[in-house]
Each structure stands twice: as C-alpha cells, then as structure tokens.
Amino acid sequence: MMSCDQSTRLASDSLERSLTFRERLALRVHVTMCSGCRNFMNQIHMIRNLAKAYVVDGDERAERESRR
C-alpha cells in the first residue's frame, strides 16, 4: 500500500510528467481510500487551473492594451 508521502509526491510529479501505468494505478487506489490525499490532489489541480487561467487572462489583457 502506498503511503500518503508517496501519494502526494506522485500527485505533484503528475503535474510535471506523465506517470507510468503502475504509478497511476497505485495513486488512484490510494486516493480512493484516503480523503486527505484526495483533497490534496483536488487542490493542486485547482491551483494549476487557476494559474493557467490567470496567465491566459493576463496575456489577453496585455494584447488588448498593446492595440490601443
């Protein structure tokens, strides 16, 4: 069984690289049973999506300002 430390490390790694099938499976099994790690995964994905949206919004704003 994967520990929470291993789970959070893999969840973080998944933002930077593709996990192997074995890693994805182990992470999925752990997250299914561990609400703390499930919350962590939800939070890091939310932060990533918010950061992407902020960058896109900032780029669009800069483009509009440069056209003025």
C-alpha positions as a Markdown table, in Angstrom:
| # | Residue | x | y | z |
|---|---|---|---|---|
| 1 | Met | 0.0 | 0.0 | 0.0 |
| 2 | Met | 1.3 | 3.4 | -0.9 |
| 3 | Ser | 1.9 | 5.9 | 1.9 |
| 4 | Cys | 0.5 | 9.5 | 1.9 |
| 5 | Asp | 4.0 | 10.8 | 1.4 |
| 6 | Gln | 4.4 | 8.7 | -1.7 |
| 7 | Ser | 1.0 | 9.7 | -2.9 |
| 8 | Thr | 1.5 | 13.4 | -2.6 |
| 9 | Arg | 4.9 | 13.1 | -4.3 |
| 10 | Leu | 3.3 | 11.3 | -7.3 |
| 11 | Ala | 0.4 | 13.8 | -7.4 |
| 12 | Ser | 3.0 | 16.6 | -7.6 |
| 13 | Asp | 5.1 | 14.7 | -10.1 |
| 14 | Ser | 2.0 | 14.2 | -12.3 |
| 15 | Leu | 1.9 | 18.0 | -12.9 |
| 16 | Glu | 5.4 | 17.8 | -14.5 |
| 17 | Arg | 5.5 | 14.5 | -16.2 |
| 18 | Ser | 3.3 | 11.6 | -17.3 |
| 19 | Leu | 3.1 | 8.9 | -14.7 |
| 20 | Thr | 3.6 | 5.3 | -15.6 |
| 21 | Phe | 0.6 | 3.0 | -15.6 |
| 22 | Arg | 1.7 | 1.4 | -12.4 |
| 23 | Glu | 2.1 | 4.8 | -10.7 |
| 24 | Arg | -1.3 | 6.0 | -11.9 |
| 25 | Leu | -2.9 | 2.8 | -10.7 |
| 26 | Ala | -1.2 | 3.0 | -7.3 |
| 27 | Leu | -2.1 | 6.6 | -6.9 |
| 28 | Arg | -5.7 | 6.0 | -7.9 |
| 29 | Val | -6.1 | 3.2 | -5.4 |
| 30 | His | -4.6 | 5.3 | -2.6 |
| 31 | Val | -6.7 | 8.4 | -3.4 |
| 32 | Thr | -9.8 | 6.3 | -3.5 |
| 33 | Met | -9.2 | 5.3 | 0.2 |
| 34 | Cys | -7.6 | 8.4 | 1.5 |
| 35 | Ser | -9.7 | 11.6 | 1.7 |
| 36 | Gly | -6.7 | 13.7 | 2.7 |
| 37 | Cys | -4.7 | 12.8 | -0.4 |
| 38 | Arg | -7.9 | 13.1 | -2.5 |
| 39 | Asn | -8.3 | 16.7 | -1.2 |
| 40 | Phe | -4.6 | 17.4 | -1.9 |
| 41 | Met | -5.0 | 16.2 | -5.5 |
| 42 | Asn | -8.1 | 18.3 | -6.0 |
| 43 | Gln | -6.3 | 21.4 | -4.6 |
| 44 | Ile | -3.2 | 21.1 | -6.7 |
| 45 | His | -5.2 | 20.6 | -9.8 |
| 46 | Met | -7.4 | 23.6 | -8.9 |
| 47 | Ile | -4.3 | 25.8 | -8.3 |
| 48 | Arg | -2.8 | 24.7 | -11.6 |
| 49 | Asn | -6.1 | 25.5 | -13.5 |
| 50 | Leu | -6.4 | 28.9 | -11.8 |
| 51 | Ala | -2.7 | 29.7 | -12.6 |
| 52 | Lys | -3.3 | 28.8 | -16.2 |
| 53 | Ala | -6.4 | 30.9 | -16.4 |
| 54 | Tyr | -4.6 | 33.9 | -14.8 |
| 55 | Val | -1.7 | 33.6 | -17.3 |
| 56 | Val | -4.2 | 33.5 | -20.3 |
| 57 | Asp | -6.2 | 36.4 | -18.9 |
| 58 | Gly | -3.0 | 38.4 | -18.4 |
| 59 | Asp | -1.8 | 37.7 | -21.9 |
| 60 | Glu | -5.2 | 38.7 | -23.4 |
| 61 | Arg | -5.2 | 41.9 | -21.3 |
| 62 | Ala | -1.7 | 42.8 | -22.4 |
| 63 | Glu | -2.7 | 42.2 | -26.1 |
| 64 | Arg | -5.7 | 44.5 | -25.8 |
| 65 | Glu | -3.6 | 47.2 | -24.2 |
| 66 | Ser | -0.9 | 46.9 | -26.9 |
| 67 | Arg | -3.6 | 47.5 | -29.6 |
| 68 | Arg | -4.6 | 50.9 | -28.0 |
